Amino acid sequence: MQYLWVFLIGGLVCMLGEVLIITTKITSARILVCFVLIGVVLQAVNLFEPLCAFAKAGINVPIIGFGASLAKGAIGAVKSYGLIGAFTGGLQATAGGIAAAIAFAFIFSLICKSKTK
């Protein structure tokens, strides 16, 4: 049953993104930014953890989880280091994911040939 909820919640997030792409003129980059901001807001008002406890990877794996990780890192660093933590905490919390994205992008840029439209 847990896998069903993970699938449904994750699918709902992805479906929402697809509906926004298809029915509006909002670019996919702006939709991604909105999803990151949703994650930040959910973490800031302490709603992401209960949602994550229920939906697990269904909410944590999409870009909303990345936004929540940024906010969680920034909030923790502000408590430890003060205002400078607002700028450094989010990057420290998500450094592994950012480094992996850069590494995989580099590897695929070597393998694949880009084409302009």
VENJOMO-V169025 format. One record per residue. N is the residue number from 1. RES is the residue in one small letter. PSI is psi in degrees with one decimal (NA if undefined). BURIAL is 1 if it has 24 or more other ideal C-beta (glycine too) atoms within 12 Angstrom, else 0. Layout:
{{N/RES/PSI/BURIAL} {N/RES/PSI/BURIAL}}
This chain:
{{1/m/-34.4/0} {2/q/-40.0/0} {3/y/-34.0/0} {4/l/-44.7/0} {5/w/-40.2/0} {6/v/-46.0/0} {7/f/-43.6/0} {8/l/-44.7/0} {9/i/-46.9/1} {10/g/-40.7/1} {11/g/-36.1/0} {12/l/-41.5/0} {13/v/-46.8/1} {14/c/-38.9/0} {15/m/-40.1/0} {16/l/-42.9/1} {17/g/-44.1/1} {18/e/-40.8/0} {19/v/-41.2/0} {20/l/-39.4/0} {21/i/-43.3/0} {22/i/-41.2/0} {23/t/-12.2/0} {24/t/172.9/0} {25/k/14.9/0} {26/i/133.2/0} {27/t/157.0/0} {28/s/-30.9/0} {29/a/-40.6/0} {30/r/-35.1/0} {31/i/-41.3/1} {32/l/-42.0/0} {33/v/-40.6/0} {34/c/-40.6/1} {35/f/-38.8/1} {36/v/-44.1/1} {37/l/-35.4/0} {38/i/-43.3/1} {39/g/-40.7/1} {40/v/-46.0/1} {41/v/-42.9/0} {42/l/-40.1/1} {43/q/-38.8/1} {44/a/-33.3/0} {45/v/15.6/0} {46/n/34.7/0} {47/l/-14.4/0} {48/f/-40.9/1} {49/e/-47.4/0} {50/p/-37.7/0} {51/l/-39.4/1} {52/c/-34.5/1} {53/a/-31.8/0} {54/f/-50.1/0} {55/a/-12.7/1} {56/k/-124.4/1} {57/a/-17.6/0} {58/g/-28.0/1} {59/i/-23.5/1} {60/n/-33.2/1} {61/v/-41.2/1} {62/p/174.6/1} {63/i/-19.0/1} {64/i/-39.0/1} {65/g/-33.9/1} {66/f/-42.0/1} {67/g/-40.7/1} {68/a/-37.6/1} {69/s/-40.0/1} {70/l/-47.2/1} {71/a/-41.5/1} {72/k/-42.4/1} {73/g/-42.2/1} {74/a/-42.2/1} {75/i/-44.0/1} {76/g/-40.0/0} {77/a/-32.9/1} {78/v/-39.6/0} {79/k/-33.1/0} {80/s/-43.1/0} {81/y/-3.6/0} {82/g/-155.0/0} {83/l/-34.5/0} {84/i/-25.4/0} {85/g/-24.7/0} {86/a/-28.3/0} {87/f/-28.5/0} {88/t/-27.3/0} {89/g/-42.5/1} {90/g/-40.3/1} {91/l/-36.7/0} {92/q/-38.4/1} {93/a/-28.3/1} {94/t/13.5/1} {95/a/-39.0/0} {96/g/-45.2/0} {97/g/-39.0/0} {98/i/-43.6/0} {99/a/-40.4/0} {100/a/-41.4/0} {101/a/-41.7/0} {102/i/-44.0/0} {103/a/-46.2/0} {104/f/-35.9/0} {105/a/-40.4/0} {106/f/-45.5/0} {107/i/-45.6/0} {108/f/-25.9/0} {109/s/-28.0/0} {110/l/-33.5/0} {111/i/-45.6/0} {112/c/153.9/0} {113/k/125.0/0} {114/s/150.9/0} {115/k/134.7/0} {116/t/152.6/0} {117/k/NA/0}}
